[in-house]
Each structure stands twice: as C-alpha cells, then as structure tokens.
Amino acid sequence: MSAPIAKTFDSIVHHLTTRTEHNGGGLPVTETDTFRTLNFSLMLSISHYIEDRFIEKRLSGLFIASFQKLSLFLPQQERYAAIARTSQAVWILGEADIVPPFVAEHLQFFRPPDRESQDYWIVLSDDPCFRIALFARERQEQTAAAAVASGKNGHRAGKRSFEGFWTYRDEYIDAIRHSVQTHYARQDLLVLPQTDSLGVP
C-alpha cells in the first residue's frame, strides 16, 4: 500500500498531466512548472528561493519542509530560525537520526510514519501573500546509486535527480498541506528538541 504522501504526489501529477494534455502540451511557467528530471542543485535553488522570499517578506503563514534525516536540517538551522521569527508555525519532517536543536516554540519536528516519505522533497509556504510549493520525488535508480557521503549544505553527495513540480495553484497547495497535516504533522510523531544545560528549551 502506498504511503499517503505518495498518493498525494501521484494524484497531483495525474491531474497536472491531464491539464497539460488538455492545454495542448504546455502550461504557463508562472502558473505551474513540471519537471521529469530535476537535478539536486536546481532543487536546492528553488527551495532557497521559497525560503528567502518568506524571510524577506516577513511572512506569518505556515511553512513546511521535509528532510530525509533531521541531521540534514542542521546546516539550514539559521535560515529556519529566520523563517520562525515571523511564521506562526514551521513543520519540519525527517527521520529522527539526531535529537534536533531548539529553534523556536512553534518550530516543530516530526518523524515520518513510513519509509517511503523519505524519497519526497517538500518546501511549502502557505501565507496569503505567498502560496507556493515545491513537491518532488527522488528517482529510485538515483537513490540506490547515490553516494552516502555528506555533500553541499549537509545533503547527501552524488548525482541525484528528481521528478516533480513547483506550483502556485491553491488546489495543489491545499492537497499537500492536508496530506502533511493529516498523516505526518501529528502529535504522536513529534520529536522533542534538545534542551540546554538547565533542562529548559
């Protein structure tokens, strides 16, 4: 049985494909852009674009990001501290291979309930002034062949490619948020951050 995040991804991609065919093979790049082979560097650039816009505009909406492992969050900690300064809530998803750092009361870490979710890359800004989502799945043959050594910004090194999309469409953003909120950002999956020497976050 597919993981909920996989079902959401496949459902949106199917809808995108149907829309593309209906529109004669193309969609406006400003509306939705789809990719079949998206490399790691471009994925990181799009992620940073979304994060930077959220920080620069001092937005207050929900921000969601996924990492394969929570240890990969550490090189991005300062960026997410800046996001958390204005955001009402930040949800970070990833395998709990470390005790994560305390960043802010409303920045929460969640471990995935299924292994399959680690193949997905999500960065989502849900603010009335800036609603956008990057949603991609790592290609399985690349996942198996990628090197395990740390690479740029703490991510795994090696040649990696993804299939996915980024979108401003409300219906897709709503679907991704609903899937994460229902199946992944749950209290029973919450990972408590580390505390300081006094035992106080």
N, C-alpha and C positions, 0 to 999 in steps of 0.2 A: 504494500500500500504506500502511495506517495505521501511524503511529508506535506503539511499544509502549505509551506512556503513554495514547494514545487508545484502544487496545484494552482496556487495564485499566479505564479510565473507563467505556467503553461496556458492558463486561461487568458491572461492578458496578451501573450504572444499570439495566440489563436485569433483574438479579436483584432490585434494590430494587422495580422496577415490578411484577414478578411477586409479590413478597411483599405489596406494598400491595394488589394486586387480591385476593389470597388472604385477606387480613385485612379485607376489606370496605371498602377505600379509605383506610385510615389506619394509621399506625404510631405507637407511643408516642414522644413527643418526647424522652424521656430515653434512648431506645434509638437511634433514628436519625431525623434530620430531613432531609427532602429539599426542595430549592428548584428552581424553574424560572427565576425572575428574582430574583437576589440582587444588591443594589447594592454598590458599592465600599465604602461606609462600613461596612456590616454585615460584609462580608468582612474588613475590617481589624479590626473589633471582635472577631470570632471568633478571628482569628489572634492578636491580643494576649491574649485570654483563655487560649488554649493556652500561649502563651509565658510569661505571668505565672504560671500555675499551676505550670509546670515550674520556674521560678525560685524561687517561694515555697516549694515543697516540697523544693527542693534535690535534684531527681531525678537519676539517674545513667544513664538509658537512652539510646537513640539518639534524636536529634532531626533531622528533615528539613524543609527549607523550600526553596521554589522562588521565583525572581525572574525576571522577563523578561530583565533585564540585571543583571550584578553591580554596576554603579554604583548600582542601587536598594537594594543591601544597605547602603551607607554610612550612611544615616540611621538604620538599625537596628543599627548596629555595637555600641553599648553594651548593648542588650538581648541580643544574641547572645554577647557576652563574658560576661554573667551566666549564660546557659544553659551555655556551655562550661566555666564554673568547676566544675560538678558532673557534667556529661554525659560519658559515656565516648566518645561520637562525635557530631559535628554535621556533616551534609552539606548544603551549600548549592549549589543548581543554578541556573545562569543563564548567558546569553550573556556571553562574556568581553570586554566593551567597555572594561574597565579592568584594570589589574593590581590584584587585590584586596589589602586590608590583611592583615597577620599578626594573628590574634586569639588562637589557641591551637594547639598542635601537633595536636590531634585535631579541630580545625575545618577541614574541607576544602571546597574549591570545585571544582565540576565544570561544564564547558561541555556543553550538550546536543548529542547527535549528530544531532538532527533539528530542523528549524524548527518543526514542529507543537507540540513540547513547550512552546514559549514561550506558548501560549494557556492553559496549565494553572496553577492556583494550588494548591500543596500545602503544608500545615503538618501535621506528624505527630509526635506524641510516642509513643515505644514504650518505656515503662517499666512494670514490673509494677504499680506504684501508680497509673499514669495513662496508659492507652492510648486515644488519640483521634486522629482525622484529619479535616482539612478538605480536600476534594478538589473542585475546581470548574473549569469551562472557560468562558473568556470567550466571550460570544456574538459570532459573526463579524461581524454587521452593526454591533455596537457597536465592535468592534476597528477596523473600517475608518473609522468616523466619529469616533473619539475624538481629542482634541487631543494634540499631541505635547509640549506644554509640561509642565514638572515641576509636580506638584501636591503634595498632602499627603504628608508623610513620604517625599518623593522619588519617589512613584509618578506615573505619567502622569495629567495632569488630564483633565477632560471627563467626560461621563456614560458610565458603564460598567456593564454588567450581566453576570451570570454565571449558569450553570446548574450545579448540583452538590449536594453534601450534606456533612454532618459526621456522624461515626459513632463509636460506642464498640465496635462489633462486631469481634471478633477476626478473623473470616474476611476482612473488608474491609481491615482494617489490615494483615494479613499479605499480602494480594494487592498492596496499594500498595507496601509495603516491598519485596516480592520484585521487583516491576517496576522500582523505582528501583535496587535493589541490582544487578540483573542487567544492566540496559541503560544506566543513567545514572551511577551512582557507581562508575565503573571507573577504574583507574589511567591508562589511555591518554587519559582525558578530564580528568584532574586539571589544575587551573590553579594554578600556584605563586604564593603570595602575595609581596608586595613585601618587601624586606629593609631594614634600617636602614643608616646610612651606613657601618657596618663590614662590611656584607655578611652579617650574621648575623640570622636571623629573630627 
